[in-house]
Amino acid sequence: MIEPYSTPSVTAVALRATAPKAAAATAQPLAAAAPVKPGAELSPLATAVKTLAASPPVDTARVFSLRSAIAAGRYSVDPQAIAAKMLVLDRGSRG
């Protein structure tokens, strides 16, 4: 159920205002990551980071082009093609 709108108390507003300052005061710098030894098994997170680091960066020009086409109504979606590619991806992830 959606809660009805109510005005926050002065205490709640004051706490929200001081929370970022308190968090910043207690923040500690991150420690440098330990080097991975050859042959060592990587955690799933480390594997994902390594994969993303090796992938190409986002093509912002392409993203802008697609957003513009969608906004102008020039981008059409082929549900059959999307479904077919989803099935290929799903089957590949099981193999």
C-alpha positions in Angstrom: 0.0 0.0 0.0 1.2 3.5 -0.8 1.7 5.6 2.3 -0.1 8.9 2.3 2.0 12.0 1.9 3.1 13.7 5.1 5.4 16.5 6.0 8.7 15.1 7.5 9.5 16.0 11.0 12.2 18.6 11.8 14.3 15.8 13.3 14.1 13.7 10.2 15.1 16.7 8.0 18.0 17.5 10.3 19.3 13.9 10.3 19.2 13.8 6.5 21.1 17.0 6.2 23.9 15.8 8.5 24.1 12.2 7.3 26.4 12.9 4.2 28.8 15.0 6.4 29.0 12.3 9.0 29.6 9.6 6.4 32.3 11.6 4.7 34.1 12.2 8.0 34.3 8.5 8.7 35.1 7.3 5.2 38.3 5.5 4.7 40.3 5.3 1.4 40.1 1.9 -0.4 43.1 -0.3 -0.1 44.9 -1.3 -3.2 43.8 -4.6 -4.7 46.3 -7.4 -4.2 47.8 -8.7 -7.4 46.3 -11.9 -8.8 48.8 -14.7 -9.0 48.9 -16.6 -12.3 46.8 -19.8 -12.2 44.7 -18.5 -9.2 41.0 -18.9 -9.6 39.2 -15.5 -9.9 36.0 -14.8 -7.9 32.9 -14.1 -10.0 33.2 -10.4 -9.3 36.9 -10.3 -10.4 36.0 -12.3 -13.5 33.3 -9.8 -14.4 35.6 -6.8 -13.8 38.3 -8.4 -16.0 35.7 -9.1 -18.7 34.3 -5.5 -18.6 37.8 -4.0 -18.6 38.6 -5.9 -21.8 35.4 -4.9 -23.5 35.1 -1.8 -25.7 33.7 1.4 -24.1 30.2 2.5 -24.7 29.7 4.1 -28.1 28.1 7.3 -26.9 27.4 8.5 -30.5 25.4 5.3 -31.2 23.5 5.7 -28.0 22.7 9.3 -28.9 21.6 8.2 -32.4 19.3 5.6 -31.0 17.8 7.9 -28.4 17.1 10.5 -31.1 15.5 7.9 -33.4 13.3 6.6 -30.6 12.2 10.1 -29.6 11.4 11.0 -33.2 9.5 7.7 -33.8 11.9 6.5 -36.4 13.1 3.4 -34.5 11.0 0.3 -35.1 11.2 -2.9 -33.0 11.0 -6.4 -34.5 9.6 -8.6 -31.7 10.4 -11.8 -33.7 14.1 -10.9 -34.1 14.3 -10.0 -30.4 12.7 -13.2 -29.3 14.9 -15.3 -31.6 18.1 -13.6 -30.2 16.9 -14.1 -26.6 16.4 -17.8 -27.3 19.9 -18.1 -28.8 21.4 -16.3 -25.7 19.4 -18.5 -23.4 20.5 -21.7 -25.1 24.1 -20.6 -25.1 24.1 -19.9 -21.4 23.1 -23.5 -20.6 25.8 -25.1 -22.6 
